Amino acid sequence: MNIIEELKWRGAINQQTDEEGLEKLVSSKSISLYCGVDPTGDSMHIGHLLPFMMMKRFELMGHHPYIVIGGGTGSIGDPSGRKTERQLQTMEQVQHNVDALSAQAKKIFASENISMVNNYDWLSKISLLDFLRDYGKLFNINTMLAKDVVASRLESGISFTEFTYQILQSVDYYQLHKNHDIQLQVGGGDQWGNITAGIDMIHRIEGQDTEVYGLTIPLLLKADGTKFGKTAGGAVWLDPEKTSPYEFYQFWLNQDDRDVIKYMKLFTFMTQEEIGEYEQKLAAAPEKREAHHKLAAEVTKFVHGEEGLKSAEKITEVLFSGEIKALSVDEVQQAFNSVPSAEISSEPINIVELLIEAKVDSSKRQAREDVTNGAISINGEKVRDVQTTINPSDSFDGKFIVIRRGKKNYFLAKVN
């Protein structure tokens, strides 16, 4: 099975510029290919994960992927997927994001066979006159206007800056092809117009017989029809400071039964045989959620490493058992990052007063009822006496008190 057949089985291909030609090419030799990411922020999110995992799959089958960090294009702004003009970032912010994304990509996709480049290195060296003469002359305005990404913006308006983005991305492909013999660009479905523009430009310069190709990944929708990758709290980031390994693990663990096998194919490196086994387990005993746990473990390990996975699994087990005291301070921060929180003083405090200060209850009467009814647990231990005094220094290095009301409602008191 060649890489294209593998990607088809996984459901990872949306469009190809020349399906037959590309499959013939990758079957005959090792190729170089690339995928880019613009530094619009200082972390990638799981929407970036699929194309870069595709890069990894190519590498594992003997090909040479390039990750392009868009220090140049990122300073301009891609109009794809937007209804309004982007707010330009300062060059200092762009550089900060470039450094952060480069470090993140190296950590996750580190390999001797995966190269990383920054398109600022060549785009910044092109003068305005050279841009207009060498590249602008190759683009027909009518063709550019017909591209979906531009056509969708004509009513609301698009600046000349964003209008020229497709030329800059085309220059990327040309430069990478000329200097690194790259023959394939991979991107999201919204990049189709930019990818085909690059191929057209290379054909104009190098000739129509030049073998360059484009491939896009599908737009992922969940079984309920909503967009994949979003949660109530926003994007799921690859940066552990923005989305903790535990939150990341939980995102995958809580996927719909109908989506789990699809995501296994797309986001893990498990074999067809392994995935087939979990598909059977899911069908036979969905309540055991074995496929969910396997999916969560595989993706978390890939992004956050063995330590990140161990921490996520430990927190999950502790919260299920209620043994809160087994968590470290860092694990408490991970586990309760998104629960309601309030700051309290470091002085010992009566349980009823604590529930009010931590905003667990809105009145002393309700707080006393919750305590006497056995609804309140402090750091995993039930408290039934309204005269109980809680000393913040007794647990978690005096930094946190974890309060649970009922079975599932957690609150975090942060000691200042």
C-alpha positions in Angstrom: 0.0 0.0 0.0 1.5 3.4 -1.0 0.9 6.6 1.0 -2.0 7.8 -1.1 -3.9 4.4 -0.7 -3.2 4.7 3.0 -4.6 8.2 3.2 -7.7 7.2 1.2 -8.4 4.3 3.6 -8.1 6.8 6.5 -10.5 9.2 4.9 -7.8 11.9 5.0 -8.1 13.2 1.4 -10.5 15.8 0.2 -9.2 17.0 -3.2 -6.3 16.2 -5.5 -5.1 18.2 -8.5 -4.1 15.0 -10.4 -4.9 11.9 -8.5 -3.5 9.4 -11.0 -0.3 11.4 -11.5 0.4 11.8 -7.8 -0.2 8.2 -7.0 2.1 7.2 -9.8 4.8 9.6 -8.6 4.7 8.5 -4.9 4.8 4.8 -6.0 7.9 5.3 -8.1 10.1 7.4 -5.8 10.5 9.3 -2.5 9.3 12.8 -2.9 9.5 16.1 -0.9 6.3 17.8 0.1 5.2 20.7 2.3 2.5 22.1 4.5 2.5 25.6 6.0 1.1 27.3 9.1 0.9 31.1 9.5 1.9 32.5 12.9 -1.5 34.1 13.6 -1.1 33.0 17.2 1.6 31.5 19.5 0.2 27.9 19.5 -1.3 25.5 17.0 -4.7 23.9 17.7 -6.1 20.5 16.8 -7.3 22.0 13.5 -3.6 22.1 12.5 -3.0 18.6 13.7 -4.4 16.6 10.7 -2.3 18.1 7.9 0.9 17.8 10.0 0.0 14.2 10.9 -0.2 13.7 7.2 3.3 15.0 6.9 4.4 12.5 9.5 2.7 9.6 7.6 4.6 10.6 4.4 7.8 10.6 6.4 7.1 7.1 7.9 6.7 5.9 4.3 10.1 7.2 3.2 9.2 10.7 1.9 10.7 14.1 3.0 8.2 16.6 4.5 8.9 20.3 5.0 7.0 22.4 7.6 6.8 26.0 6.5 6.3 28.5 9.2 4.8 31.6 7.5 6.8 34.4 9.0 6.3 36.3 5.7 2.7 35.4 4.8 1.7 35.7 8.4 2.6 39.4 8.4 0.1 39.9 5.6 -2.8 37.7 6.6 -4.7 34.9 4.8 -8.2 35.9 3.8 -9.3 32.2 3.8 -12.3 31.5 6.0 -12.9 35.2 7.0 -15.6 37.6 6.2 -13.7 40.7 7.3 -10.1 42.0 7.0 -7.6 40.7 9.5 -6.0 43.1 12.0 -2.3 43.3 11.1 0.0 42.1 13.8 3.2 44.0 14.6 6.4 42.4 13.2 7.5 41.8 16.8 4.3 39.8 17.5 4.7 37.9 14.3 8.3 37.0 15.3 7.2 35.9 18.8 4.6 33.7 17.2 7.1 32.3 14.7 9.5 31.4 17.5 6.6 29.7 19.5 5.2 27.7 16.6 8.7 26.6 15.5 9.5 25.3 19.0 6.1 23.6 19.2 6.5 22.0 15.8 10.0 20.7 16.6 8.8 19.2 19.9 5.8 17.4 18.3 7.2 16.5 14.9 10.9 16.3 15.6 12.7 14.0 13.1 15.9 14.1 11.0 13.6 13.5 8.0 11.3 16.5 8.6 12.7 19.9 7.7 11.5 23.3 8.9 11.8 26.6 7.0 10.4 30.1 7.3 9.0 31.8 4.2 10.1 35.2 5.6 13.6 34.1 4.5 12.8 34.4 0.8 9.7 36.7 0.7 11.4 39.5 2.6 14.1 39.6 -0.1 11.8 40.3 -3.0 11.6 44.0 -3.9 8.3 45.6 -5.0 9.5 45.9 -8.6 10.7 42.3 -8.7 7.4 41.1 -7.2 5.4 42.9 -9.9 7.7 42.0 -12.8 8.6 38.4 -11.8 5.4 37.2 -10.3 2.5 39.7 -10.6 2.8 39.5 -14.4 1.9 35.7 -14.2 -1.4 36.3 -12.5 -4.7 37.2 -14.3 -6.9 39.4 -12.2 -10.1 37.7 -13.5 -8.7 34.3 -12.4 -7.8 35.6 -9.0 -11.2 37.2 -8.5 -12.9 33.8 -9.3 -11.1 32.0 -6.5 -13.6 31.1 -3.8 -11.6 32.8 -1.0 -11.6 36.2 -2.9 -15.1 35.9 -4.4 -16.6 35.4 -1.0 -15.1 38.7 0.1 -16.0 40.9 -2.8 -19.3 42.1 -1.3 -17.8 43.0 2.1 -14.5 44.1 0.6 -10.9 42.9 0.5 -7.7 44.9 0.7 -5.0 44.7 -2.0 -2.8 43.3 0.8 -5.0 40.2 1.4 -5.8 40.0 -2.3 -2.1 39.3 -3.0 -1.9 36.5 -0.4 -2.4 33.9 -3.1 0.6 35.2 -5.0 2.8 35.1 -1.9 1.8 31.5 -1.3 2.4 30.6 -4.9 5.9 32.1 -4.6 6.4 29.8 -1.6 5.6 26.7 -3.7 7.8 27.9 -6.5 10.8 28.7 -4.2 10.4 25.3 -2.4 10.1 23.5 -5.7 13.2 25.2 -7.2 15.4 25.0 -4.1 14.2 21.7 -2.4 12.6 19.8 -5.3 9.2 19.9 -3.5 6.5 18.4 -5.7 3.4 18.3 -3.4 1.6 20.9 -1.3 -0.8 19.8 1.4 -3.4 22.0 3.1 -6.9 22.4 4.4 -9.8 22.6 2.0 -9.8 26.4 2.3 -6.3 26.4 0.7 -7.4 24.8 -2.5 -7.4 28.1 -4.5 -4.0 29.1 -3.1 -2.5 25.6 -3.9 -3.8 25.6 -7.5 -2.6 29.1 -8.0 0.9 28.0 -7.0 0.8 25.0 -9.4 -0.4 27.3 -12.2 2.5 29.7 -11.6 5.1 26.9 -11.5 3.7 25.6 -14.8 4.0 29.1 -16.4 7.6 29.4 -15.3 8.9 25.8 -15.6 6.6 24.4 -18.2 3.3 22.4 -18.2 5.1 19.1 -17.9 6.6 20.0 -14.5 5.4 17.5 -11.9 3.8 19.4 -9.0 0.7 18.5 -7.2 -1.8 19.6 -4.6 -3.8 17.7 -2.0 -6.3 18.9 0.6 -7.7 17.4 3.7 -11.4 17.2 4.4 -13.3 19.6 6.6 -14.1 17.6 9.7 -17.6 17.6 11.0 -18.8 15.7 14.0 -21.6 13.2 13.8 -24.1 15.8 15.0 -23.1 18.1 12.1 -21.1 20.6 14.2 -17.5 21.6 13.4 -14.8 19.4 14.9 -12.2 20.9 17.2 -14.3 23.4 19.1 -15.5 23.1 22.7 -17.6 25.4 25.0 -14.3 26.9 26.1 -13.0 27.6 22.6 -10.2 26.0 20.6 -8.3 22.9 21.8 -4.7 24.0 21.7 -1.6 22.0 21.4 0.2 24.2 23.9 -0.1 22.5 27.4 -0.3 26.0 29.0 -3.5 26.8 26.9 -5.1 23.3 26.9 -3.6 21.0 29.6 -2.8 17.4 28.8 -5.8 16.4 31.0 -8.2 18.7 29.1 -6.7 17.5 25.8 -7.2 13.9 26.9 -10.8 14.5 28.0 -11.6 16.2 24.6 -10.8 12.9 22.8 -12.3 10.7 25.5 -15.6 12.4 25.2 -16.1 12.0 21.5 -19.4 10.6 20.2 -19.4 6.8 19.6 -20.2 7.5 16.0 -16.9 9.5 15.5 -14.4 7.5 17.5 -13.3 5.0 14.7 -13.1 7.9 12.1 -10.9 9.8 14.4 -8.7 6.8 15.1 -8.0 6.5 11.4 -7.3 10.2 11.1 -5.4 11.1 14.3 -3.5 7.9 15.2 -0.8 5.8 13.7 -2.6 2.6 14.5 -2.7 -0.1 11.8 -5.8 -1.2 9.9 -5.8 -4.4 11.9 -5.6 -2.6 15.3 -8.3 -0.1 14.4 -10.5 -3.0 13.2 -10.2 -4.7 16.6 -11.3 -1.6 18.4 -14.2 -1.2 15.9 -15.4 -4.6 16.9 -15.0 -3.9 20.6 -17.0 -0.7 20.2 -19.8 -2.5 18.4 -19.9 -5.4 20.9 -19.6 -3.4 24.2 -19.9 0.4 23.6 -20.4 1.0 27.3 -16.8 -0.1 28.1 -15.5 2.8 25.9 -12.3 1.0 25.1 -12.0 2.7 21.7 -12.5 6.1 23.4 -9.7 5.5 25.9 -7.4 4.2 23.2 -8.0 7.2 21.0 -7.5 9.6 23.8 -4.3 7.8 24.9 -2.8 7.7 21.4 -3.3 11.3 20.4 -2.4 12.7 23.9 0.9 10.7 23.8 1.7 12.0 20.3 1.2 15.6 21.3 2.2 15.7 24.9 4.5 12.7 25.3 4.4 9.8 27.7 4.6 12.1 30.8 1.6 14.1 29.6 -0.4 11.0 29.0 0.4 9.5 32.4 -0.6 12.7 34.1 -3.9 12.9 32.1 -4.7 9.3 32.9 -3.9 9.7 36.6 -6.1 12.8 36.9 -8.9 11.0 35.1 -8.6 8.0 37.5 -8.4 10.1 40.6 -11.5 12.2 39.7 -13.4 9.0 39.1 -12.4 7.5 42.4 -12.7 10.8 44.4 -9.2 10.4 45.8 -8.4 14.1 45.2 -5.4 14.2 47.6 -3.4 11.9 45.3 -3.0 14.8 42.9 0.0 17.1 42.8 -0.4 20.9 42.7 0.2 20.9 38.9 -2.3 18.2 38.4 -4.9 20.1 40.4 -4.4 23.1 38.1 -4.9 20.8 35.1 -7.9 19.0 36.5 -9.8 22.1 37.7 -8.7 24.7 35.2 -12.2 25.2 33.8 -14.3 24.9 37.0 -15.7 27.9 38.9 -13.0 29.4 41.1 -12.5 32.1 43.7 -9.7 33.5 45.7 -9.6 33.1 49.5 -7.1 34.1 52.2 -4.6 31.7 53.7 -6.2 31.9 57.2 -8.2 29.0 58.6 -11.9 29.3 57.8 -15.2 27.8 58.9 -16.7 25.5 56.3 -19.8 27.6 55.9 -17.8 30.7 55.4 -15.6 28.9 52.9 -18.6 27.8 50.8 -19.8 31.4 50.7 -16.3 32.9 49.8 -15.7 30.2 47.2 -19.1 31.0 45.7 -20.3 27.4 46.1 -23.4 28.6 47.9 -25.1 32.0 47.8 -26.4 31.9 51.4 -25.3 30.6 54.8 -28.6 28.8 55.1 -28.0 26.8 51.9 -24.4 26.2 52.9 -25.4 24.7 56.2 -28.0 22.5 54.5 -25.4 21.3 52.0 -22.9 20.4 54.8 -25.4 18.6 57.1 -26.9 16.7 54.1 -23.5 15.3 53.2 -23.3 17.1 49.9 -19.9 18.8 50.5 -16.5 17.2 50.1 -13.3 19.1 50.8 -10.2 17.8 49.0 -12.0 14.4 48.6 -13.3 14.1 52.1 -16.9 14.6 53.1 -17.6 17.3 55.7 -20.9 17.0 57.7 -20.2 19.3 60.7 -21.0 23.0 60.2 -18.5 23.8 62.9 -15.6 22.4 60.9 -12.6 24.6 60.3 -10.7 24.3 57.1 -7.0 25.1 57.1 -5.8 26.0 53.5 -2.2 25.0 54.4 -3.2 21.4 55.0 -3.1 20.4 51.4 -1.7 21.1 47.9 1.2 23.2 49.3 -1.3 25.6 50.7 -2.3 26.8 47.2 -5.7 25.2 46.6 -8.8 23.8 48.2 -10.9 21.5 46.0 -14.6 21.6 46.9 -17.2 19.3 45.5 -20.9 19.8 45.9 -22.9 16.7 45.0 -21.4 14.2 42.7 -20.1 16.3 39.8 -20.0 20.0 40.8 -16.4 21.0 41.5 -15.2 24.4 42.7 -11.6 25.6 43.2 -10.6 27.9 46.0 -7.3 29.6 45.2 -5.3 30.6 48.2 -3.7 34.1 48.0 
